[in-house]
Amino acid sequence: MAASFHAALLLLFFLLSAVAGRDHHLVVEKRLPFRNTYRDLIGGLENIPGLPLRRAASLRAIGALSSYDAGATGEEAMRRGVATLSMVLTQALRLRPVGETVSSRWESGEARVAAEHLPYIEHWYTMSFEVLWWRRTGRWDSPFTELLRRRAGEALAVVRVIANKSFVQLLRAHSHGA
């Protein structure tokens, strides 16, 4: 099952990279009428456990995105589609528990993010900053240490991909919210 999920991700990345740089193949650029935050997409982080993340849901999301028409109804499907693909393509690669959930239930079963993993999604930038700070200094004492004090080992075990952001970029990410 996990191999199938990873093969699907590789195929999707291959297709996206094959299209990149070939703008003449894209008929019309369409700006979506919402921001890419979980608040705008599905009403907030607390609604992520309601998103199905298996293969069928991802295919529905791709269908909603590929058939988007600004004049037609279906904005809700678009929002859920962007949120679903964000979880499957981004968060699953960033965070080990999300990736394990999606890959173990990709073909069958009910792949949904557990509520206990929501703080990882919300604080991924902060955990990345903390891990990089720790690697540079050998200390767990950056400006955001209190946020993760209980979870120092957890951050090291959970984060798969680290964002190398400056302190200013980290503050900016926090101000935009999830």
C-alpha positions as CSV (number, residue, x, y, z in Angstrom):
1,M,0.0,0.0,0.0
2,A,2.7,2.5,0.9
3,A,4.5,1.8,-2.3
4,S,1.4,2.6,-4.3
5,F,1.0,5.9,-2.5
6,H,4.6,6.8,-3.1
7,A,4.3,5.8,-6.8
8,A,1.3,8.0,-7.1
9,L,3.1,10.9,-5.6
10,L,6.1,10.4,-7.9
11,L,3.8,10.3,-10.9
12,L,2.0,13.5,-9.9
13,F,5.3,15.3,-9.3
14,F,6.5,14.0,-12.7
15,L,3.4,15.3,-14.5
16,L,3.6,18.7,-12.7
17,S,7.3,19.1,-13.6
18,A,6.6,18.0,-17.2
19,V,4.1,20.8,-17.5
20,A,6.2,23.4,-15.8
21,G,7.8,25.7,-18.3
22,R,5.3,24.7,-21.0
23,D,2.9,27.6,-20.4
24,H,1.5,27.3,-23.9
25,H,-0.2,24.0,-22.9
26,L,-2.2,25.8,-20.2
27,V,-5.3,27.4,-21.7
28,V,-6.1,30.1,-19.2
29,E,-4.7,30.9,-15.8
30,K,-7.5,31.0,-13.2
31,R,-7.1,32.8,-9.9
32,L,-9.0,31.0,-7.1
33,P,-11.3,33.2,-5.1
34,F,-9.9,32.3,-1.7
35,R,-6.6,32.2,0.2
36,N,-4.7,29.0,0.8
37,T,-5.2,28.8,4.6
38,Y,-7.1,26.0,6.3
39,R,-9.3,28.7,7.8
40,D,-10.4,29.9,4.3
41,L,-10.5,26.4,2.8
42,I,-12.4,24.3,5.4
43,G,-13.2,26.6,8.3
44,G,-10.0,26.0,10.3
45,L,-7.5,23.4,11.4
46,E,-10.1,21.8,13.6
47,N,-11.9,20.5,10.5
48,I,-8.9,18.7,9.0
49,P,-9.9,15.4,10.7
50,G,-13.1,15.5,8.5
51,L,-11.1,15.4,5.3
52,P,-10.8,12.0,3.7
53,L,-7.2,11.6,2.4
54,R,-7.2,8.3,0.5
55,R,-6.7,7.9,-3.2
56,A,-10.3,8.3,-4.2
57,A,-10.6,11.6,-2.4
58,S,-7.4,12.9,-4.0
59,L,-8.7,12.0,-7.4
60,R,-12.0,13.9,-6.7
61,A,-9.9,16.9,-5.6
62,I,-7.9,16.8,-8.8
63,G,-11.1,16.6,-10.8
64,A,-12.6,19.6,-8.9
65,L,-9.4,21.6,-9.5
66,S,-9.0,20.6,-13.2
67,S,-12.6,21.5,-14.0
68,Y,-12.8,24.8,-12.1
69,D,-15.1,27.4,-13.7
70,A,-15.2,30.7,-11.9
71,G,-18.8,31.4,-13.2
72,A,-20.2,28.0,-12.0
73,T,-21.0,26.7,-8.6
74,G,-18.6,24.3,-7.0
75,E,-16.4,26.6,-4.9
76,E,-16.9,24.4,-1.9
77,A,-15.5,21.4,-3.8
78,M,-12.6,23.5,-4.9
79,R,-11.8,24.6,-1.3
80,R,-12.0,21.0,-0.1
81,G,-9.9,19.9,-3.0
82,V,-7.1,22.3,-2.3
83,A,-7.2,21.3,1.4
84,T,-7.1,17.6,0.5
85,L,-4.2,18.0,-1.9
86,S,-2.4,20.2,0.6
87,M,-2.6,17.5,3.2
88,V,-1.7,14.6,0.8
89,L,1.1,16.3,-1.1
90,T,2.5,18.8,1.4
91,Q,1.7,17.8,5.0
92,A,2.3,14.1,4.3
93,L,5.8,14.9,3.2
94,R,6.5,17.4,6.0
95,L,5.2,15.4,8.9
96,R,5.9,11.7,9.6
97,P,2.5,10.9,11.4
98,V,0.5,12.5,8.5
99,G,2.6,10.7,5.9
100,E,2.2,7.3,7.7
101,T,-1.6,7.8,8.0
102,V,-2.0,8.6,4.3
103,S,0.4,6.0,3.0
104,S,-0.9,3.2,5.2
105,R,-4.5,3.8,4.1
106,W,-4.0,5.2,0.6
107,E,-5.8,2.4,-1.4
108,S,-8.3,1.3,1.2
109,G,-9.5,2.3,4.6
110,E,-10.3,5.7,6.0
111,A,-7.2,7.9,5.9
112,R,-7.8,10.9,8.1
113,V,-5.5,13.0,10.2
114,A,-5.9,12.4,13.9
115,A,-6.9,15.5,16.0
116,E,-3.7,14.9,18.1
117,H,-1.6,15.7,15.0
118,L,-3.2,19.1,14.4
119,P,-0.6,21.0,16.5
120,Y,2.2,19.6,14.2
121,I,0.5,21.1,11.2
122,E,-0.1,24.4,13.0
123,H,3.5,24.6,14.3
124,W,5.5,23.0,11.5
125,Y,7.5,26.2,10.8
126,T,8.2,26.7,14.5
127,M,9.3,23.1,14.9
128,S,11.5,23.5,11.9
129,F,13.1,26.6,13.3
130,E,13.7,24.9,16.7
131,V,15.3,21.8,15.0
132,L,17.6,24.0,12.9
133,W,18.5,26.1,16.0
134,W,19.3,23.0,18.0
135,R,21.4,21.7,15.1
136,R,23.4,24.9,14.9
137,T,23.8,25.6,18.6
138,G,23.3,22.2,20.3
139,R,20.8,24.0,22.6
140,W,17.0,23.9,22.8
141,D,16.6,27.5,23.8
142,S,15.5,29.6,20.8
143,P,12.8,32.3,21.1
144,F,10.0,29.7,20.6
145,T,11.3,27.1,22.9
146,E,8.5,27.5,25.4
147,L,6.0,26.6,22.8
148,L,7.7,23.2,22.3
149,R,9.5,22.7,25.6
150,R,7.5,19.5,26.4
151,R,7.9,18.3,22.9
152,A,11.6,18.8,22.0
153,G,12.1,15.1,21.3
154,E,8.7,14.9,19.6
155,A,9.6,17.7,17.1
156,L,12.8,15.7,16.2
157,A,10.7,12.5,15.7
158,V,7.8,14.1,13.8
159,V,9.3,16.6,11.4
160,R,10.4,14.9,8.1
161,V,11.1,18.0,6.0
162,I,12.4,21.2,7.6
163,A,11.7,24.7,6.5
164,N,14.8,26.9,6.6
165,K,13.1,30.2,7.5
166,S,14.6,33.2,9.1
167,F,13.2,34.5,12.3
168,V,11.3,37.3,10.4
169,Q,9.8,34.7,8.0
170,L,8.8,32.6,10.9
171,L,7.0,35.5,12.6
172,R,5.3,36.3,9.3
173,A,4.1,32.7,8.9
174,H,2.7,32.8,12.5
175,S,0.8,36.1,11.7
176,H,-1.0,34.5,8.7
177,G,-2.2,31.5,10.7
178,A,-3.2,28.1,9.5
